[in-house]
Amino acid sequence: MQTLIPHNADESRRMMQSLTNRAKPVDRRPMNFVDRLYLPAVLKGMSITFGHIFKKPPTIKYPEQTREFSPVFRGLHVLNRDEEGRERCTACGLCAVACPAEAITMEAAEREPGEENLYREEKYAARYEINMLRCIFCGLCEEACPKDAIYLSETFAPSNFARKGFIYGKKDLLIPNPVTQPEEYAKAKGKR
Amino acid sequence: MVIHIDNKEYNIKSGKNLLEACLSVGLDLPYFCWHPAMGSVGACRQCAVKVYKDENDTKGRLVMSCMEGVKDGLYLSIEDKTAKEFREQVIEWLMTNHPHDCPVCDEGGACHLQDMTVMTGHDYRRFKYKKRTYTNQYLGPLIHHEMNRCIQCYRCVRYYRDYAGGDDLNVFAAHNHVYFGREKDGVLQSPFSGNLSEVCPTGVFTDKTLKEHYTRKWDLTMSPSVCNHCSVGCNTIAAERYGELRCILNRYNGDVNGYFLCDRGRFGYEFVNSENRIKRVIIRNRAGEASTEEELMQHLQPLVSMSKIIGIGSPRASLESNFALMQLVGKQNFYQGISEDEAHLNRVCIDVLQSGSVHSASLKEIEQADAVLVVGEDIWNTAPMMALAVRQAVVKTAGAEASQHVQIPVWLDSAIKELAQEDKGFLAVLNVSASPLDELATHAWHATPDDLSRAAFAIAAYLQPGKLQADNFSEELTNQAKAIGEALKQAKNPVIITGVSSYNDNVIKAAFDIAASLNTAGRKTGMACVMTECNSMGLALMDAPAFNHAMDSVRPNGHATAVILENDLYRHLTPNLVDNFLNKCDHIIVLDSLHNSTTEKASVLLPAATFAEGDGTLVNNEGRAQRFFQVIPNADTQVKESWQWLWKMQMLRSQKVNGHVLHPDELLQKMETDMPQFKGITSVSPGHDYTIHGERIPREPHRYSGRTAIQANKNVSEPKPFYDGDSPLSFTMEGFKGVPPSWAVPFFWAPGWNSVQSVAKYQDEPNGSLKGGNPGVRLLQDKKKENADLFFKDVPEQFVITKDKWLLLPKFHVLGSGELSGYTKALEVLSPELFAIISPKSAEALNVKEGDMLQLTDAGIAYGSLPVKVLDNMCDGVVFVNAGSRGTVGMNWGTRINLAKVN
């Protein structure tokens, strides 16, 4: 009975089939005089190298330059404000319940009279925390949010020496106030 | 009988309506205005189904399923296209003015309106015009009002006015701007107002105390629990998040509280989160008072092994804790931490209930009674849910009588109400002072406890002529006794309610005589004795001597150590008695959860768990043992159940440190073998290793969020979830996903049913018992015995009013009385100040008016002075002092004291 299980290394090599038809057999003939001069090969190689001088570089000079993001890129979370600078989040908990990594937690509080310029609706998140170590940047929180209060920005999660630096609270997440800090707001907002 | 729903046959109990029938077989049918405890009115038009003439009828007709009774061989369809479209249309109408503010609404995630909207399939709003809006009202510190969310189902007013008997909530205006609220802003007067938050299908009425620390239902860790604030033992759900108790919800128990809780029980939970909590071991009189457990054990070693230990039990600690203390100190050194008088009264209650001559009535049985007699207990204030049950008995009896004459089923609420009009079932209230229950009563009479018991004896004498010496009763008393006795004789299920709060054993004895006389063939008579604390019955059943005897057992220089279990002795006993005892003891070890006058005297103070941090069993006044389960993890604190501390001390004493972990079920097993009166207690819940298909029962709903973030600010390494080996419930969201056994229901949820209405999926039938029977084990078994066995014959003399000696009695308050519930700010605001309450005639005799100060003294004990309050409708010769609230001290209740005006 024919078996498909190789018994030794040779057999396994024989049985291995190339995945594409671009594989070229290696020329194993002994080198002739021209080959042994090496010069044509060197020149051939150098021509490829120098040829690149005239081509457009595929890399960019990060961080001076940044790459164009895809419109669906999902980076760090931002807690949004409305045009008057009031927090949009009402701590309804839908992002937390949608989160597949269970990485979001919050505590709601009632808006007091006189705080109408701070919070858009009668409830707000007194505490809002995301465990970025757990977050998988799937964007389901953004999708679940009924108040347009959380979205994933174009910023990467930065590196850190301590794990606890990745527990993002409200001060890390909240977007700058568009009324008092319009420049920072525009920068944080990105192209959304 | 057999009915056909969507061409499938179902067996249904007769006498139900179609909606109940559909729900009882597990089918989903949307509804709003119908409530299992309140019947049908057909206001919301939401529960439409199609009913067919016979099997060949294809056209059918739309009917409201809640308004139509089941008939044998009926054909109906829930899934019919017209019926479905009708229901979707109705909810679209209801939603035209609904604000869609679910993200800020407290009801969101536990909302019947959300569930029903999804169930009917209405998902797109076509109404493009302005919504009508309302101004909300201030309804007091317990209930929040948000009228815009209203869908006009009328459940709130039907509950508040018809069911609970309140009169300050009503419906105003007409058309599409009807308004449910008070006439003007103000505190809701009914002590059952908290149920509005569960009765309302949407977020018009919500729990205001929950707003302080709001959490969605899906985010709560929940456990089955038992209310701690009176002796009725209502079943509750305790809910936790971030290590804090967030709210108390009703846990349906068909035999006890049914669908409702009183406000003391619902809102009295905040003591668990109090700053006054004892969270650390404290060893006093040394450099660092806060100690580690090792230091404690070293310190305790000589105390528990060398000297004589005296254990003082507690009526508010669990059976397990009391029993563990008894094990530690030995039966001969264990004393109840209550006064001799109270212990005696509790003993009398147990004796009569254990005699087998009467049946100890559950709340459900009181609710179904057709005649109720209350003797000497102000149940409105000492056992609020019992008062609510009595109200139902009175109203339902009238309804049942009315429905007998015409062919109208009892669940057809408005028709029955119309028919019954002002008719009421029989209720007689013989009490020291007036209470809101009097309004319902056929007979309401106020007298001193001695006179009340004479009246009750007179009734017993009428019911069983010749057994009592009836010649010294006045003619008035005999006539009254005849009227009440006659009504009781007519009844088939009479219930006699009495209690300890009038501090008079004759009251209980006389009530028993009546119950025993009525308990004849063809008549099932119940008796209920209200006690003071949540485990008063359990402690009394342990049959230990009262605190006063502990004094005698300590010899001067006897080098005794006192172990006081979860008990502020200064509340139960007079200060001189307690001081005297504590001074005699060399060391005082106190286990408690909150700092109080007794913990101040402790030399060693151990942090005891409250009901939320521990497991245990309580016995309510019916003699029903009920288990409560831990809900707050206590891994990072030193807080432990008292029985665990006591077990550790016992290990120290016997010097057997073998690392054995004690479970509450083992304690109960031991208890069952040691004390025959607790026979059957082990079946209150299965052992700690019980699983269903190898899985434990999760305390968290499957949508619980933030699992990896919730503790991340403290520890990013995500420690293992808390595990306590005490019960079959786990502190996670993983585990058995079906309907758990009735004793271990941590929350009510069913697919498509996120609100509390999902309880229907856990019941045999709406308003019936939970699947597998209601939880709790009755320790007082009915024995078939001759009535003649026990009958009290000593009728007391008439009460004589004297000018210098006044009978001192406690005056409880429905919201304010409760050592622990007083920590809830909202309840503290609503509870009364301390007063000495007397009748107008007594005030005249003492020459005082309202606001004057009265000095209270009792044989050398000075109780201090209190402002006078004059109360009509109470008997002369008695002085009431507000009792039970946080600031009160123990007094010699039921004795005669001196009153003097302070100038």
Chai-1 contact restraints between the chains, C-beta under 6 A:
chainA,res_idxA,chainB,res_idxB,connection_type,confidence,min_distance_angstrom,max_distance_angstrom,comment,restraint_id
A,T90,B,P103,contact,1.0,0.0,6.0,A-B,restraint_1
A,T90,B,V104,contact,1.0,0.0,6.0,A-B,restraint_2
A,C92,B,P103,contact,1.0,0.0,6.0,A-B,restraint_3
A,G93,B,R216,contact,1.0,0.0,6.0,A-B,restraint_4
A,A96,B,S705,contact,1.0,0.0,6.0,A-B,restraint_5
A,A96,B,G706,contact,1.0,0.0,6.0,A-B,restraint_6
A,V97,B,R703,contact,1.0,0.0,6.0,A-B,restraint_7
A,V97,B,S705,contact,1.0,0.0,6.0,A-B,restraint_8
A,E102,B,G706,contact,1.0,0.0,6.0,A-B,restraint_9
A,E102,B,R707,contact,1.0,0.0,6.0,A-B,restraint_10
A,E102,B,T708,contact,1.0,0.0,6.0,A-B,restraint_11
A,A103,B,T708,contact,1.0,0.0,6.0,A-B,restraint_12
A,A103,B,A709,contact,1.0,0.0,6.0,A-B,restraint_13
A,I104,B,G706,contact,1.0,0.0,6.0,A-B,restraint_14
A,I104,B,A709,contact,1.0,0.0,6.0,A-B,restraint_15
A,T105,B,G706,contact,1.0,0.0,6.0,A-B,restraint_16
A,T105,B,A709,contact,1.0,0.0,6.0,A-B,restraint_17
A,T105,B,I710,contact,1.0,0.0,6.0,A-B,restraint_18
A,A108,B,Y214,contact,1.0,0.0,6.0,A-B,restraint_19
A,E110,B,K211,contact,1.0,0.0,6.0,A-B,restraint_20
A,E121,B,V104,contact,1.0,0.0,6.0,A-B,restraint_21
A,E122,B,V104,contact,1.0,0.0,6.0,A-B,restraint_22
A,K123,B,V104,contact,1.0,0.0,6.0,A-B,restraint_23
A,E129,B,A709,contact,1.0,0.0,6.0,A-B,restraint_24
A,N131,B,T708,contact,1.0,0.0,6.0,A-B,restraint_25
A,N131,B,A709,contact,1.0,0.0,6.0,A-B,restraint_26
A,N131,B,A712,contact,1.0,0.0,6.0,A-B,restraint_27
A,R134,B,T708,contact,1.0,0.0,6.0,A-B,restraint_28
A,P146,B,P103,contact,1.0,0.0,6.0,A-B,restraint_29
A,K147,B,P103,contact,1.0,0.0,6.0,A-B,restraint_30
A,R163,B,V716,contact,1.0,0.0,6.0,A-B,restraint_31
A,K164,B,V716,contact,1.0,0.0,6.0,A-B,restraint_32
A,I167,B,A712,contact,1.0,0.0,6.0,A-B,restraint_33
A,I167,B,N713,contact,1.0,0.0,6.0,A-B,restraint_34
